[in-house]
Amino acid sequence: MADTTLLLTKELFDAEEADDLRTLARRLADDAPEIASAVSHLLKTFDAALASSTHPAEAELAAETFARRLRACWLTTAGAEAASVYRSPT
């Protein structure tokens, strides 16, 4: 049994996924400069969480949290932009 058991290590977290999330965040910030500081803060928080993670599950949780917060930031900004353009004439 021991030879088939996978011992999870920090290195098993998919670093490519983290890089993809960082790239997405940077592109969103480039497209919407008004959220650049918020995205920068999210990236710093994400990197700190990844650096302090001791288990792949912690790194995965950090990635999921980062993705949710980035999505919320983008949706808030996109909604505000749409609201500023689409006004009822009444």
N, C-alpha and C positions, 0 to 999 in steps of 0.2 A: 504494500500500500504506500509506503513512504516514497518509493521511486516514482509513483505516478502523481503525487501531491505537488501542486504548484504553490510554492511559497511566494507570496506577493511581495514585491519590493518597490521602492520608489521609482526605479527605472522603468517599470512596466507601464507607467502612465504614458499615454500617447503624446509625446512632445510636439508632434506635427499638428495635433488638434489645437494645442495651446498657441502655436505659431499662426495657425489659420485664424483663430479668434483675435489675436493681436493685429493681424493684417486687416481683418474686417473692421475692427475698431478704428484703426488709423485711416482707413478709406472713408468711413462714415464721418470722422472728424474733418477730413479734407473736404468732403462735400457739404458739410454744415459747420463752418467755423465757430458758430455760436455755442457748440457743444464741445469744442476742442479741450477746454479746461476740465470739463466733467469727464471726458473720455481719458484724458491724461491721468486724472485721479483714479479712475477705474483700473487703468493699466498698472499703475503703481501698486494698488491694493491687490490686484490679481498676481502680479509678480511676487509680492511679499508672501501671499498665501501659498503659492507654489513652492517658494524657497523654504518655507517653514513646514511644509507637509512631510510627514514621515511615513505615510502609507498611500498607495495609489488611490484609495477611496477618498482621502482628504484632497488630493490633487484633482480628482474628478469633481468633487463637491465645489472646489474653488472655481473650476471651469464652468460648471453649471450656474453658479452664483454670478460669475462675471457675465455670462451670456444673458441671463435674465435681467441684470441691471443695465447692460448695454442696450438690450431691446427696449426696456422701459424708457431709457433716456432718449432713444431714437424716436419711439412712438410719441412721446410727449412733445418733442421738437416738431415732428411731422404734423401732429395734430394742431399745434399752435400755428404753424405755417399755413395749413389749410384753412383754419379758422380766420386767419387774417385776410385771406383772399375771398373766401366764399361767405359773404354776408347777405343776410336777408334784406331786401329793399324796404321792408316795413319797419 
